[in-house]
């Protein structure tokens, strides 16, 4: 399966499909950090929100690079479950690369302030930033998988699923939402990083992101059983 993961990552890079989401990530990061300096933890929380649609779109692009016939051949060779897992793992690896760019970018452009006395230490702030981005990566990968061509069969339906998922995540994640549990806790994580973060809150948000991504990926796996 590792060979299949590498093949999909290589295809994603060599075909140039990785350029568009990377440029989109750099664009939103430039807009986000172009307005002045901010504290690292709070800024990273907002960054995870604005990167969520980019990560979901990147997953869809990566999963759509492989031709349908080649994907079916991979299912025959390694089995349907491993073929699906290889695609998702490749998307997570690519998404983690984008996250590393997002973590380093604000320091290169002076978008973050160095923590002073009484502020959260820099290693802790970086750890919380990585945590916030990983909480966005899991549901973003699941959403991108649901919008992939293997399920939607057309570019139009894929874009519709992607747009609906992103808009729903942002709308349902607003403070005072009637059904916040329907959306991954991307906005809730950003709000939590605006101040002190209790351990219980961090665990609750982590569980919510994992549960949402798990349910979405279960639906993806079930749907792929009838749409190879």
N, C-alpha and C positions, 0 to 999 in steps of 0.2 A: 504493500500500500504506500510505503514511503516513496517508491519510484513514481507512483501515480501522482502523489502530491507534488514532487519535484517537477514532473512533466507539466502539470497545470500551472505551476508558478512560472516555469520557463516560458510556456506559451503566453501567459499573461504579460510577461516582460518583453519578449522578443517581437510580439505582434504590435507593440506600442500601445496596447490597451491600458497600460498602467499610467500613461501620461495624463490622460484626462482627469481621473480622480485626484492625482497628485497636484495638478494645477488648480483644481477646485479647492483642495485642502489649503494650498498656499494662499489662494485668494481670500478665503474666509478667515484664515489666520492673520493675514495682513490687515484686513478690515477690523478684526477684533482687537488686535494689539496696536493699531495705528492711532488710537485715540488717547493714549497716555499710559502711564504705568499703573499696575495694580498688584495686590498681594498675590503670591503664587497660588495658594490653595483655592482662593475664590476665583481667580482668573482661569485656572485649569478646570474648575467645575463648569464655568460657562463655555469654555473651549470644547468640552466633551459634548455639550448640547449642540453646538454648531457643527461639530464633526459627525454627529449621528447620521444625518442623511448622506453625507459623503461616504461614510463607511458602508452603509447599506447599498448605495449605488455601486461602490467598488466591488462588493461581493457579487452583485448581479452581473457586472461586467466580467468578472473572473469566471463565474460559472457558465456564462454564455459563450466564452471564447471557444470551448471545445465543440466541434461539430457533433450533431446528433448521432451520426453513425459511429463515430469514434467513441462517444459516451456509451453506446449500447455494446460495443465490443469490449470496453473496459468492464462492463457489468458481467459479461460472459467470462472474462478472464479471472477477475478477482471476486465476483459476487456483487449483488446489488447493494448490500449493506456497506461493504468496504468502498465501493465506488462512491456512494453518497458521502461517507465519512471522509474520504480523501478530498473531495471538493470542498467540504466545510472546513476541514483542517487547513487547506491551502488558503481559503478566504481569511481564516483567523490569522495565519502567518502574515499575509499581505496587510491585513488591518493593523496588526501589531507594528509593522514597519511604519505605517502612516502615523500611528500613535507616537512612536519615537520622534518622528519629525515634529509633531505637534508639541511635544514636551521640550524639545530643544529650540524651536523657532523663536519663542518670545525672548529668550536670553540673547539671541543673536541680534535682535532689533531693539533691545532695551525696553521691552514691554512689561517687565516685572521689576519690582523693587526688592532689594536684598533685605531679608527680615532683620529687624533691629531688636533691641532689648524688649522683652515682653511679648514679642511676636512668636508665632509658631516657628520652630527651627526649620532651616531649609531642607534637611533630609526628610523630616516628617511631612513638610509641604509637598515635596516631590513624590513621596509615597502616596499621599492622598490624591495627588494629581493623576498618578498612574492608576490608582484604584478607580477613580471616577471615569477615566477613559476605558478601562476594562469593562466597567459596568455598562458603558454605552456600546462597546464592541460586541458583546454577546447578543443582545437583542438586535443590533444592527445587522449582524451576520444572519440571524434567523429571518429578519425581514427581507434582506437581499435574496436569500434562498427561496422564500415564498414568491418573490417577484421574478425568479429566473425563468428562462425560456422552457426548461424542462417541465415546469408546471403550467405556465401561462400560455405557451405555444405561440405567442405573438408579441411583438415589441410594444404595441399599444396597450394590451392588457398588463404587460409587465410594468410599464411606466405607471399605469393606473394603480396597481397594487402598491408600488413603491411610494407614490405620492400620497395615497390614502393612509398608508401606514405611518409615514412621517408626520402628516398633518394631524392624524389621530393621536399620535404620541405627544405632540406639542399641545394640542387642545385639551386632551384629557389629563395632561400633566400639570395644567395650570392650578394655582392655589384656589381651592373652593370648587374643584371639579366634582360633578355628580358621580363619576365612576372612575376615580384615579387608578383603581386596581386593574382596569382594562389596558392600561398603557405601561410600558417599562418605566422604571423610576428615574428617567434621565433628568427631567427638570427638578424632581425632588432631591436628587443628589446635588445638583448645582445650588439649590437653596440651602441644603445642609452645610455645604462648604463655605457659605457666607459667614459662618460663626463657628463657635466651638462645636465639635462633632462628638457626641456621646457614642460609646462603643455599641450600645444597644441599637441606636439609630443606624450605625454603619452596618451592623449585622442584618437588620431588617431590610435595608435597601439592597444589600447584596443578595439576600434570599429572594427578594422581589424580582431582581434582574435575572437571576438564574432560573426562577420558576417561569417567568414569562418566556424567556428564550427556550427553555425546555419544552413548554407546551407548543410554541410555534414550530420548533424543530420536529416535534412528534407529529404535528400536522403535515409538515413537509415530507417526512419519511412515509407517512401513511398515504399521502397523495401520490408520491413517486412510485408506490407499488402498482398503480394502474396507469402511470404515465412514465414509462422508462425513457 
